[in-house]
Amino acid sequence: MSPALPTAAQLAVTLALVAWMITGFTRRPGRWMRYPLFSRATFVIVTLTGTKDGRTEPVNPYAFLSPGTFLLPPPQLQTVINHLISTGRYDRIDGDGRVLSVKGEQPIEVRDSRVVL
C-alpha cells in the first residue's frame, strides 16, 4: 500500500469532523446559530438617522468602533450614540434594527438618542 493513501481511520476521522462542522452551523429553535463561537455573541444590526439643525443624515455607528471590531452590543451602541450627541455632531439620533443573541432575534429601537429593547 502506498504511504500517500490515507488509511481507513484517517478517512473516518475526516468524515466525522466534516459532519460535525456541517451540523454545528444548522439552526436550532430559538437560536440564530448553534456554533459556540456565535452563541455567546450579542450584537445589533441597526439603521440610524442623525438630526442636526433640522437636517437628517444616515449614521454609521460601526465607523466609531476600534479597528477590527465588528460586534456592537446594545450598551456599546448607547455609548457611541452618547458620544455623537455630547460632541455636538447631532442633536438627536433615531433608528431601528435587530439584536442577535443566544436568545434569537429581537427588535431594537433608538428613540430620542436612547436605545430601547
N, CA, C and O atoms as a printed pandas DataFrame, in Angstrom:
     atom_number atom_name residue_name chain_id  residue_number  x_coord  y_coord  z_coord
0              1         N          MET        A               1    0.829   -1.174    0.000
1              2        CA          MET        A               1    0.000    0.000    0.000
2              3         C          MET        A               1    0.885    1.253    0.000
3              4         O          MET        A               1    1.896    1.305    0.700
4              5         N          SER        A               2    0.504    2.239   -0.775
5              6        CA          SER        A               2    1.283    3.462   -0.909
6              7         C          SER        A               2    1.130    4.341    0.340
7              8         O          SER        A               2    0.019    4.485    0.849
8              9         N          PRO        A               3    2.214    4.927    0.837
9             10        CA          PRO        A               3    2.122    5.776    2.029
10            11         C          PRO        A               3    1.345    7.070    1.768
11            12         O          PRO        A               3    0.930    7.736    2.716
12            13         N          ALA        A               4    1.144    7.433    0.508
13            14        CA          ALA        A               4    0.410    8.646    0.180
14            15         C          ALA        A               4   -1.102    8.476    0.347
15            16         O          ALA        A               4   -1.822    9.467    0.467
16            17         N          LEU        A               5   -1.586    7.239    0.356
17            18        CA          LEU        A               5   -3.018    6.986    0.510
18            19         C          LEU        A               5   -3.419    7.077    1.982
19            20         O          LEU        A               5   -2.732    6.520    2.838
20            21         N          PRO        A               6   -4.520    7.769    2.294
21            22        CA          PRO        A               6   -4.965    7.845    3.692
22            23         C          PRO        A               6   -5.523    6.506    4.159
23            24         O          PRO        A               6   -6.085    5.749    3.367
24            25         N          THR        A               7   -5.367    6.225    5.415
25            26        CA          THR        A               7   -5.875    4.974    5.977
26            27         C          THR        A               7   -7.375    5.102    6.215
27            28         O          THR        A               7   -7.941    6.193    6.154
28            29         N          ALA        A               8   -7.994    3.981    6.484
29            30        CA          ALA        A               8   -9.438    3.980    6.766
30            31         C          ALA        A               8   -9.736    4.797    8.016
31            32         O          ALA        A               8  -10.765    5.470    8.072
32            33         N          ALA        A               9   -8.872    4.756    9.008
33            34        CA          ALA        A               9   -9.075    5.537   10.242
34            35         C          ALA        A               9   -9.001    7.034    9.951
35            36         O          ALA        A               9   -9.801    7.805   10.480
36            37         N          GLN        A              10   -8.044    7.453    9.109
37            38        CA          GLN        A              10   -7.925    8.867    8.751
38            39         C          GLN        A              10   -9.161    9.342    7.995
39            40         O          GLN        A              10   -9.661   10.440    8.237
40            41         N          LEU        A              11   -9.646    8.515    7.084
41            42        CA          LEU        A              11  -10.859    8.878    6.340
42            43         C          LEU        A              11  -12.066    8.977    7.269
43            44         O          LEU        A              11  -12.870    9.901    7.139
44            45         N          ALA        A              12  -12.202    8.042    8.200
45            46        CA          ALA        A              12  -13.332    8.063    9.133
46            47         C          ALA        A              12  -13.289    9.299   10.016
47            48         O          ALA        A              12  -14.319    9.934   10.243
48            49         N          VAL        A              13  -12.109    9.648   10.518
49            50        CA          VAL        A              13  -11.972   10.835   11.362
50            51         C          VAL        A              13  -12.267   12.102   10.551
51            52         O          VAL        A              13  -12.931   13.014   11.045
52            53         N          THR        A              14  -11.784   12.159    9.335
53            54        CA          THR        A              14  -12.038   13.320    8.481
54            55         C          THR        A              14  -13.525   13.472    8.194
55            56         O          THR        A              14  -14.061   14.576    8.287
56            57         N          LEU        A              15  -14.193   12.392    7.850
57            58        CA          LEU        A              15  -15.631   12.453    7.574
58            59         C          LEU        A              15  -16.418   12.840    8.820
59            60         O          LEU        A              15  -17.369   13.616    8.735
60            61         N          ALA        A              16  -16.031   12.308    9.970
61            62        CA          ALA        A              16  -16.713   12.670   11.222
62            63         C          ALA        A              16  -16.529   14.150   11.533
63            64         O          ALA        A              16  -17.474   14.809   11.969
64            65         N          LEU        A              17  -15.339   14.678   11.319
65            66        CA          LEU        A              17  -15.069   16.090   11.560
66            67         C          LEU        A              17  -15.878   16.979   10.617
67            68         O          LEU        A              17  -16.446   17.982   11.050
68            69         N          VAL        A              18  -15.936   16.630    9.366
69            70        CA          VAL        A              18  -16.718   17.401    8.383
70            71         C          VAL        A              18  -18.203   17.370    8.744
71            72         O          VAL        A              18  -18.869   18.403    8.676
72            73         N          ALA        A              19  -18.730   16.218    9.124
73            74        CA          ALA        A              19  -20.144   16.114    9.518
74            75         C          ALA        A              19  -20.426   16.954   10.759
75            76         O          ALA        A              19  -21.462   17.614   10.838
76            77         N          TRP        A              20  -19.512   16.935   11.729
77            78        CA          TRP        A              20  -19.687   17.739   12.944
78            79         C          TRP        A              20  -19.693   19.228   12.622
79            80         O          TRP        A              20  -20.487   19.979   13.189
80            81         N          MET        A              21  -18.813   19.664   11.717
81            82        CA          MET        A              21  -18.746   21.072   11.340
82            83         C          MET        A              21  -20.011   21.505   10.602
83            84         O          MET        A              21  -20.508   22.608   10.827
84            85         N          ILE        A              22  -20.531   20.657    9.733
85            86        CA          ILE        A              22  -21.752   20.997    8.989
86            87         C          ILE        A              22  -22.941   21.104    9.926
87            88         O          ILE        A              22  -23.713   22.057    9.832
88            89         N          THR        A              23  -23.103   20.145   10.827
89            90        CA          THR        A              23  -24.255   20.187   11.742
90            91         C          THR        A              23  -24.090   21.266   12.799
91            92         O          THR        A              23  -25.083   21.699   13.384
92            93         N          GLY        A              24  -22.877   21.711   13.060
93            94        CA          GLY        A              24  -22.647   22.774   14.034
94            95         C          GLY        A              24  -23.212   24.105   13.604
95            96         O          GLY        A              24  -23.484   24.954   14.453
96            97         N          PHE        A              25  -23.398   24.319   12.314
97            98        CA          PHE        A              25  -23.922   25.578   11.810
98            99         C          PHE        A              25  -25.398   25.502   11.428
99           100         O          PHE        A              25  -25.916   26.428   10.804
100          101         N          THR        A              26  -26.078   24.427   11.787
101          102        CA          THR        A              26  -27.503   24.331   11.478
102          103         C          THR        A              26  -28.321   25.062   12.530
103          104         O          THR        A              26  -27.840   25.320   13.633
104          105         N          ARG        A              27  -29.543   25.391   12.187
105          106        CA          ARG        A              27  -30.413   26.135   13.094
106          107         C          ARG        A              27  -31.027   25.222   14.144
107          108         O          ARG        A              27  -31.311   24.049   13.898
108          109         N          ARG        A              28  -31.217   25.791   15.302
109          110        CA          ARG        A              28  -31.972   25.170   16.372
110          111         C          ARG        A              28  -33.040   26.159   16.781
111          112         O          ARG        A              28  -32.823   27.365   16.665
112          113         N          PRO        A              29  -34.183   25.699   17.254
113          114        CA          PRO        A              29  -35.233   26.642   17.651
114          115         C          PRO        A              29  -34.733   27.645   18.684
115          116         O          PRO        A              29  -34.131   27.265   19.689
116          117         N          GLY        A              30  -34.989   28.937   18.428
117          118        CA          GLY        A              30  -34.596   29.985   19.354
118          119         C          GLY        A              30  -33.167   30.454   19.226
119          120         O          GLY        A              30  -32.741   31.328   19.981
120          121         N          ARG        A              31  -32.425   29.912   18.308
121          122        CA          ARG        A              31  -31.028   30.305   18.151
122          123         C          ARG        A              31  -30.771   30.639   16.690
123          124         O          ARG        A              31  -31.268   29.960   15.792
124          125         N          TRP        A              32  -29.994   31.683   16.460
125          126        CA          TRP        A              32  -29.712   32.048   15.077
126          127         C          TRP        A              32  -28.502   31.295   14.561
127          128         O          TRP        A              32  -28.393   31.084   13.353
128          129         N          MET        A              33  -27.604   30.889   15.413
129          130        CA          MET        A              33  -26.513   29.993   15.024
130          131         C          MET        A              33  -26.187   29.122   16.219
131          132         O          MET        A              33  -26.337   29.554   17.362
132          133         N          ARG        A              34  -25.745   27.912   15.971
133          134        CA          ARG        A              34  -25.538   26.963   17.040
134          135         C          ARG        A              34  -24.077   26.837   17.455
135          136         O          ARG        A              34  -23.792   26.365   18.556
136          137         N          TYR        A              35  -23.173   27.236   16.623
137          138        CA          TYR        A              35  -21.757   27.082   16.895
138          139         C          TYR        A              35  -21.379   27.876   18.147
139          140         O          TYR        A              35  -21.797   29.029   18.259
140          141         N          PRO        A              36  -20.620   27.332   19.084
141          142        CA          PRO        A              36  -20.324   28.002   20.352
142          143         C          PRO        A              36  -19.732   29.401   20.208
143          144         O          PRO        A              36  -19.988   30.267   21.044
144          145         N          LEU        A              37  -18.952   29.630   19.169
145          146        CA          LEU        A              37  -18.372   30.950   18.965
146          147         C          LEU        A              37  -19.461   32.004   18.836
147          148         O          LEU        A              37  -19.325   33.103   19.373
148          149         N          PHE        A              38  -20.536   31.682   18.133
149          150        CA          PHE        A              38  -21.594   32.642   17.891
150          151         C          PHE        A              38  -22.638   32.654   18.998
151          152         O          PHE        A              38  -23.326   33.659   19.175
152          153         N          SER        A              39  -22.774   31.576   19.740
153          154        CA          SER        A              39  -23.840   31.505   20.725
154          155         C          SER        A              39  -23.611   32.439   21.903
155          156         O          SER        A              39  -24.558   32.719   22.638
156          157         N          ARG        A              40  -22.414   32.927   22.112
157          158        CA          ARG        A              40  -22.135   33.847   23.208
158          159         C          ARG        A              40  -22.120   35.306   22.747
159          160         O          ARG        A              40  -22.053   36.209   23.581
160          161         N          ALA        A              41  -22.177   35.544   21.483
161          162        CA          ALA        A              41  -22.114   36.902   20.950
162          163         C          ALA        A              41  -23.491   37.567   20.990
163          164         O          ALA        A              41  -24.514   36.927   20.746
164          165         N          THR        A              42  -23.491   38.854   21.299
165          166        CA          THR        A              42  -24.703   39.668   21.235
166          167         C          THR        A              42  -24.337   40.926   20.464
167          168         O          THR        A              42  -23.398   41.634   20.829
168          169         N          PHE        A              43  -25.068   41.198   19.412
169          170        CA          PHE        A              43  -24.783   42.406   18.645
170          171         C          PHE        A              43  -26.030   42.899   17.946
171          172         O          PHE        A              43  -27.036   42.195   17.855
172          173         N          VAL        A              44  -25.944   44.127   17.450
173          174        CA          VAL        A              44  -27.093   44.750   16.794
174          175         C          VAL        A              44  -26.792   44.988   15.327
175          176         O          VAL        A              44  -25.651   45.207   14.919
176          177         N          ILE        A              45  -27.850   44.936   14.565
177          178        CA          ILE        A              45  -27.837   45.394   13.175
178          179         C          ILE        A              45  -28.863   46.510   13.155
179          180         O          ILE        A              45  -30.056   46.261   13.332
180          181         N          VAL        A              46  -28.415   47.732   12.943
181          182        CA          VAL        A              46  -29.289   48.877   13.150
182          183         C          VAL        A              46  -29.096   49.912   12.042
183          184         O          VAL        A              46  -28.003   50.068   11.497
184          185         N          THR        A              47  -30.178   50.607   11.728
185          186        CA          THR        A              47  -30.156   51.727   10.793
186          187         C          THR        A              47  -30.463   52.983   11.587
187          188         O          THR        A              47  -31.536   53.100   12.179
188          189         N          LEU        A              48  -29.530   53.922   11.604
189          190        CA          LEU        A              48  -29.689   55.136   12.399
190          191         C          LEU        A              48  -29.756   56.372   11.520
191          192         O          LEU        A              48  -29.154   56.432   10.448
192          193         N          THR        A              49  -30.506   57.360   12.002
193          194        CA          THR        A              49  -30.612   58.653   11.340
194          195         C          THR        A              49  -30.306   59.735   12.359
195          196         O          THR        A              49  -30.945   59.805   13.409
196          197         N          GLY        A              50  -29.334   60.575   12.052
197          198        CA          GLY        A              50  -28.962   61.662   12.945
198          199         C          GLY        A              50  -29.575   62.970   12.476
199          200         O          GLY        A              50  -29.655   63.230   11.276
200          201         N          THR        A              51  -30.015   63.807   13.437
201          202        CA          THR        A              51  -30.627   65.100   13.132
202          203         C          THR        A              51  -29.769   66.204   13.735
203          204         O          THR        A              51  -29.438   66.169   14.921
204          205         N          LYS        A              52  -29.415   67.176   12.915
205          206        CA          LYS        A              52  -28.658   68.341   13.361
206          207         C          LYS        A              52  -29.231   69.570   12.676
207          208         O          LYS        A              52  -29.215   69.671   11.450
208          209         N          ASP        A              53  -29.737   70.506   13.476
209          210        CA          ASP        A              53  -30.329   71.751   12.962
210          211         C          ASP        A              53  -31.425   71.485   11.928
211          212         O          ASP        A              53  -31.513   72.190   10.923
212          213         N          GLY        A              54  -32.251   70.480   12.170
213          214        CA          GLY        A              54  -33.366   70.161   11.293
214          215         C          GLY        A              54  -33.014   69.326   10.072
215          216         O          GLY        A              54  -33.906   68.891    9.344
216          217         N          ARG        A              55  -31.743   69.099    9.841
217          218        CA          ARG        A              55  -31.322   68.273    8.700
218          219         C          ARG        A              55  -31.005   66.870    9.193
219          220         O          ARG        A              55  -30.437   66.699   10.271
220          221         N          THR        A              56  -31.372   65.863    8.402
221          222        CA          THR        A              56  -31.118   64.476    8.786
222          223         C          THR        A              56  -30.122   63.841    7.826
223          224         O          THR        A              56  -30.032   64.199    6.652
224          225         N          GLU        A              57  -29.378   62.885    8.370
225          226        CA          GLU        A              57  -28.446   62.107    7.556
226          227         C          GLU        A              57  -28.245   60.747    8.209
227          228         O          GLU        A              57  -28.409   60.606    9.421
228          229         N          PRO        A              58  -27.889   59.740    7.405
229          230        CA          PRO        A              58  -27.649   58.408    7.986
230          231         C          PRO        A              58  -26.402   58.423    8.868
231          232         O          PRO        A              58  -25.444   59.149    8.603
232          233         N          VAL        A              59  -26.434   57.604    9.925
233          234        CA          VAL        A              59  -25.319   57.490   10.856
234          235         C          VAL        A              59  -24.814   56.055   10.821
235          236         O          VAL        A              59  -25.600   55.113   10.918
236          237         N          ASN        A              60  -23.515   55.892   10.683
237          238        CA          ASN        A              60  -22.893   54.566   10.701
238          239         C          ASN        A              60  -22.176   54.395   12.039
239          240         O          ASN        A              60  -21.060   54.887   12.199
240          241         N          PRO        A              61  -22.803   53.696   13.019
241          242        CA          PRO        A              61  -22.150   53.558   14.324
242          243         C          PRO        A              61  -20.883   52.709   14.275
243          244         O          PRO        A              61  -20.027   52.832   15.152
244          245         N          TYR        A              62  -20.751   51.860   13.275
245          246        CA          TYR        A              62  -19.585   50.996   13.160
246          247         C          TYR        A              62  -18.321   51.791   12.815
247          248         O          TYR        A              62  -17.209   51.319   13.052
248          249         N          ALA        A              63  -18.486   52.982   12.262
249          250        CA          ALA        A              63  -17.336   53.821   11.933
250          251         C          ALA        A              63  -16.642   54.347   13.187
251          252         O          ALA        A              63  -15.507   54.817   13.110
252          253         N          PHE        A              64  -17.305   54.275   14.333
253          254        CA          PHE        A              64  -16.754   54.807   15.575
254          255         C          PHE        A              64  -16.213   53.714   16.492
255          256         O          PHE        A              64  -15.869   53.990   17.641
256          257         N          LEU        A              65  -16.133   52.481   16.004
257          258        CA          LEU        A              65  -15.582   51.375   16.779
258          259         C          LEU        A              65  -14.089   51.248   16.515
259          260         O          LEU        A              65  -13.579   51.785   15.531
260          261         N          SER        A              66  -13.405   50.551   17.378
261          262        CA          SER        A              66  -11.975   50.307   17.188
262          263         C          SER        A              66  -11.759   49.480   15.920
263          264         O          SER        A              66  -12.609   48.663   15.565
264          265         N          PRO        A              67  -10.638   49.682   15.240
265          266        CA          PRO        A              67  -10.363   48.881   14.043
266          267         C          PRO        A              67  -10.383   47.394   14.374
267          268         O          PRO        A              67   -9.813   46.961   15.376
268          269         N          GLY        A              68  -11.040   46.626   13.527
269          270        CA          GLY        A              68  -11.135   45.192   13.719
270          271         C          GLY        A              68  -12.334   44.761   14.543
271          272         O          GLY        A              68  -12.632   43.569   14.619
272          273         N          THR        A              69  -13.026   45.705   15.160
273          274        CA          THR        A              69  -14.210   45.379   15.951
274          275         C          THR        A              69  -15.415   45.346   15.024
275          276         O          THR        A              69  -15.642   46.281   14.256
276          277         N          PHE        A              70  -16.181   44.272   15.096
277          278        CA          PHE        A              70  -17.372   44.188   14.255
278          279         C          PHE        A              70  -18.616   43.855   15.052
279          280         O          PHE        A              70  -19.718   43.902   14.503
280          281         N          LEU        A              71  -18.480   43.516   16.342
281          282        CA          LEU        A              71  -19.639   43.254   17.183
282          283         C          LEU        A              71  -20.010   44.528   17.930
283          284         O          LEU        A              71  -19.155   45.186   18.523
284          285         N          LEU        A              72  -21.275   44.862   17.895
285          286        CA          LEU        A              72  -21.760   46.075   18.545
286          287         C          LEU        A              72  -22.953   45.718   19.428
287          288         O          LEU        A              72  -24.089   45.746   18.956
288          289         N          PRO        A              73  -22.720   45.380   20.708
289          290        CA          PRO        A              73  -23.844   45.082   21.599
290          291         C          PRO        A              73  -24.580   46.365   21.984
291          292         O          PRO        A              73  -24.032   47.457   21.832
292          293         N          PRO        A              74  -25.818   46.248   22.481
293          294        CA          PRO        A              74  -26.605   47.438   22.813
294          295         C          PRO        A              74  -25.912   48.446   23.739
295          296         O          PRO        A              74  -26.019   49.643   23.475
296          297         N          PRO        A              75  -25.202   48.039   24.815
297          298        CA          PRO        A              75  -24.545   49.055   25.648
298          299         C          PRO        A              75  -23.477   49.852   24.894
299          300         O          PRO        A              75  -23.318   51.052   25.121
300          301         N          GLN        A              76  -22.757   49.190   24.009
301          302        CA          GLN        A              76  -21.746   49.887   23.217
302          303         C          GLN        A              76  -22.411   50.818   22.204
303          304         O          GLN        A              76  -21.891   51.898   21.926
304          305         N          LEU        A              77  -23.552   50.411   21.652
305          306        CA          LEU        A              77  -24.300   51.282   20.751
306          307         C          LEU        A              77  -24.715   52.549   21.487
307          308         O          LEU        A              77  -24.604   53.647   20.940
308          309         N          GLN        A              78  -25.193   52.407   22.724
309          310        CA          GLN        A              78  -25.586   53.574   23.510
310          311         C          GLN        A              78  -24.386   54.482   23.770
311          312         O          GLN        A              78  -24.526   55.705   23.765
312          313         N          THR        A              79  -23.218   53.902   23.996
313          314        CA          THR        A              79  -22.005   54.696   24.209
314          315         C          THR        A              79  -21.648   55.494   22.961
315          316         O          THR        A              79  -21.284   56.666   23.058
316          317         N          VAL        A              80  -21.749   54.876   21.799
317          318        CA          VAL        A              80  -21.458   55.586   20.536
318          319         C          VAL        A              80  -22.457   56.721   20.345
319          320         O          VAL        A              80  -22.074   57.826   19.961
320          321         N          ILE        A              81  -23.730   56.457   20.610
321          322        CA          ILE        A              81  -24.757   57.496   20.459
322          323         C          ILE        A              81  -24.497   58.640   21.428
323          324         O          ILE        A              81  -24.590   59.806   21.044
324          325         N          ASN        A              82  -24.173   58.324   22.681
325          326        CA          ASN        A              82  -23.868   59.363   23.672
326          327         C          ASN        A              82  -22.688   60.220   23.227
327          328         O          ASN        A              82  -22.701   61.439   23.399
328          329         N          HIS        A              83  -21.670   59.583   22.656
329          330        CA          HIS        A              83  -20.503   60.323   22.162
330          331         C          HIS        A              83  -20.901   61.286   21.035
331          332         O          HIS        A              83  -20.473   62.440   21.022
332          333         N          LEU        A              84  -21.711   60.815   20.102
333          334        CA          LEU        A              84  -22.116   61.658   18.978
334          335         C          LEU        A              84  -22.968   62.840   19.433
335          336         O          LEU        A              84  -22.879   63.925   18.859
336          337         N          ILE        A              85  -23.789   62.638   20.453
337          338        CA          ILE        A              85  -24.629   63.723   20.973
338          339         C          ILE        A              85  -23.781   64.699   21.781
339          340         O          ILE        A              85  -23.914   65.913   21.623
340          341         N          SER        A              86  -22.904   64.174   22.652
341          342        CA          SER        A              86  -22.112   65.048   23.535
342          343         C          SER        A              86  -21.095   65.889   22.772
343          344         O          SER        A              86  -20.750   66.984   23.217
344          345         N          THR        A              87  -20.611   65.405   21.640
345          346        CA          THR        A              87  -19.653   66.186   20.849
346          347         C          THR        A              87  -20.340   67.224   19.968
347          348         O          THR        A              87  -19.674   68.027   19.314
348          349         N          GLY        A              88  -21.678   67.208   19.952
349          350        CA          GLY        A              88  -22.414   68.184   19.155
350          351         C          GLY        A              88  -22.561   67.820   17.699
351          352         O          GLY        A              88  -23.025   68.631   16.898
352          353         N          ARG        A              89  -22.179   66.625   17.352
353          354        CA          ARG        A              89  -22.294   66.208   15.946
354          355         C          ARG        A              89  -23.755   66.102   15.525
355          356         O          ARG        A              89  -24.100   66.427   14.389
356          357         N          TYR        A              90  -24.624   65.641   16.448
357          358        CA          TYR        A              90  -26.054   65.528   16.186
358          359         C          TYR        A              90  -26.828   66.033   17.401
359          360         O          TYR        A              90  -26.347   65.975   18.532
360          361         N          ASP        A              91  -28.038   66.531   17.141
361          362        CA          ASP        A              91  -28.934   66.931   18.226
362          363         C          ASP        A              91  -29.676   65.719   18.774
363          364         O          ASP        A              91  -29.920   65.623   19.977
364          365         N          ARG        A              92  -30.027   64.809   17.898
365          366        CA          ARG        A              92  -30.686   63.568   18.302
366          367         C          ARG        A              92  -30.443   62.499   17.250
367          368         O          ARG        A              92  -30.145   62.795   16.093
368          369         N          ILE        A              93  -30.578   61.244   17.679
369          370        CA          ILE        A              93  -30.396   60.100   16.787
370          371         C          ILE        A              93  -31.570   59.154   16.997
371          372         O          ILE        A              93  -31.947   58.857   18.131
372          373         N          ASP        A              94  -32.139   58.688   15.896
373          374        CA          ASP        A              94  -33.247   57.738   15.922
374          375         C          ASP        A              94  -32.936   56.592   14.971
375          376         O          ASP        A              94  -32.110   56.728   14.069
376          377         N          GLY        A              95  -33.609   55.455   15.180
377          378        CA          GLY        A              95  -33.422   54.332   14.282
378          379         C          GLY        A              95  -34.067   53.074   14.808
379          380         O          GLY        A              95  -34.698   53.067   15.865
380          381         N          ASP        A              96  -33.897   52.004   14.045
381          382        CA          ASP        A              96  -34.431   50.709   14.460
382          383         C          ASP        A              96  -33.577   49.606   13.843
383          384         O          ASP        A              96  -32.797   49.836   12.919
384          385         N          GLY        A              97  -33.751   48.403   14.384
385          386        CA          GLY        A              97  -32.975   47.278   13.889
386          387         C          GLY        A              97  -33.291   46.018   14.663
387          388         O          GLY        A              97  -34.404   45.832   15.155
388          389         N          ARG        A              98  -32.279   45.141   14.766
389          390        CA          ARG        A              98  -32.445   43.844   15.428
390          391         C          ARG        A              98  -31.264   43.586   16.340
391          392         O          ARG        A              98  -30.147   44.032   16.080
392          393         N          VAL        A              99  -31.530   42.855   17.417
393          394        CA          VAL        A              99  -30.486   42.358   18.306
394          395         C          VAL        A              99  -30.382   40.858   18.062
395          396         O          VAL        A              99  -31.383   40.144   18.129
396          397         N          LEU        A             100  -29.190   40.387   17.784
397          398        CA          LEU        A             100  -28.954   38.962   17.571
398          399         C          LEU        A             100  -28.156   38.435   18.752
399          400         O          LEU        A             100  -27.094   38.961   19.085
400          401         N          SER        A             101  -28.680   37.392   19.378
401          402        CA          SER        A             101  -28.008   36.816   20.543
402          403         C          SER        A             101  -28.396   35.351   20.666
403          404         O          SER        A             101  -29.050   34.793   19.785
404          405         N          VAL        A             102  -27.987   34.739   21.765
405          406        CA          VAL        A             102  -28.317   33.349   22.018
406          407         C          VAL        A             102  -29.825   33.174   22.180
407          408         O          VAL        A             102  -30.341   32.073   21.993
408          409         N          LYS        A             103  -30.530   34.239   22.524
409          410        CA          LYS        A             103  -31.988   34.193   22.681
410          411         C          LYS        A             103  -32.715   34.299   21.343
411          412         O          LYS        A             103  -33.943   34.229   21.305
412          413         N          GLY        A             104  -31.997   34.463   20.277
413          414        CA          GLY        A             104  -32.607   34.616   18.957
414          415         C          GLY        A             104  -32.545   36.063   18.504
415          416         O          GLY        A             104  -31.626   36.804   18.856
416          417         N          GLU        A             105  -33.520   36.445   17.730
417          418        CA          GLU        A             105  -33.566   37.778   17.143
418          419         C          GLU        A             105  -34.659   38.587   17.816
419          420         O          GLU        A             105  -35.793   38.122   17.930
420          421         N          GLN        A             106  -34.329   39.805   18.266
421          422        CA          GLN        A             106  -35.290   40.675   18.930
422          423         C          GLN        A             106  -35.219   42.058   18.304
423          424         O          GLN        A             106  -34.154   42.476   17.850
424          425         N          PRO        A             107  -36.342   42.776   18.272
425          426        CA          PRO        A             107  -36.307   44.136   17.734
426          427         C          PRO        A             107  -35.633   45.103   18.708
427          428         O          PRO        A             107  -35.658   44.904   19.923
428          429         N          ILE        A             108  -35.037   46.144   18.151
429          430        CA          ILE        A             108  -34.421   47.209   18.948
430          431         C          ILE        A             108  -34.768   48.536   18.295
431          432         O          ILE        A             108  -34.872   48.627   17.071
432          433         N          GLU        A             109  -34.944   49.557   19.109
433          434        CA          GLU        A             109  -35.219   50.905   18.603
434          435         C          GLU        A             109  -34.291   51.898   19.270
435          436         O          GLU        A             109  -33.846   51.691   20.399
436          437         N          VAL        A             110  -34.008   52.963   18.571
437          438        CA          VAL        A             110  -33.311   54.100   19.141
438          439         C          VAL        A             110  -34.274   55.269   19.009
439          440         O          VAL        A             110  -34.556   55.739   17.907
440          441         N          ARG        A             111  -34.776   55.732   20.157
441          442        CA          ARG        A             111  -35.734   56.844   20.176
442          443         C          ARG        A             111  -35.152   57.980   20.975
443          444         O          ARG        A             111  -34.778   57.797   22.133
444          445         N          ASP        A             112  -35.069   59.145   20.379
445          446        CA          ASP        A             112  -34.554   60.344   21.038
446          447         C          ASP        A             112  -33.200   60.045   21.687
447          448         O          ASP        A             112  -32.966   60.410   22.839
448          449         N          SER        A             113  -32.319   59.384   20.949
449          450        CA          SER        A             113  -30.947   59.072   21.346
450          451         C          SER        A             113  -30.828   58.074   22.479
451          452         O          SER        A             113  -29.795   58.030   23.146
452          453         N          ARG        A             114  -31.860   57.267   22.718
453          454        CA          ARG        A             114  -31.834   56.234   23.748
454          455         C          ARG        A             114  -32.128   54.874   23.119
455          456         O          ARG        A             114  -33.069   54.738   22.337
456          457         N          VAL        A             115  -31.322   53.869   23.461
457          458        CA          VAL        A             115  -31.522   52.512   22.964
458          459         C          VAL        A             115  -32.635   51.868   23.767
459          460         O          VAL        A             115  -32.580   51.830   24.996
460          461         N          VAL        A             116  -33.661   51.354   23.064
461          462        CA          VAL        A             116  -34.814   50.718   23.704
462          463         C          VAL        A             116  -34.938   49.294   23.148
463          464         O          VAL        A             116  -35.088   49.086   21.944
464          465         N          LEU        A             117  -34.870   48.328   24.063
465          466        CA          LEU        A             117  -35.015   46.929   23.636
466          467         C          LEU        A             117  -36.455   46.510   23.677
467          468         O          LEU        A             117  -36.775   45.367   23.352
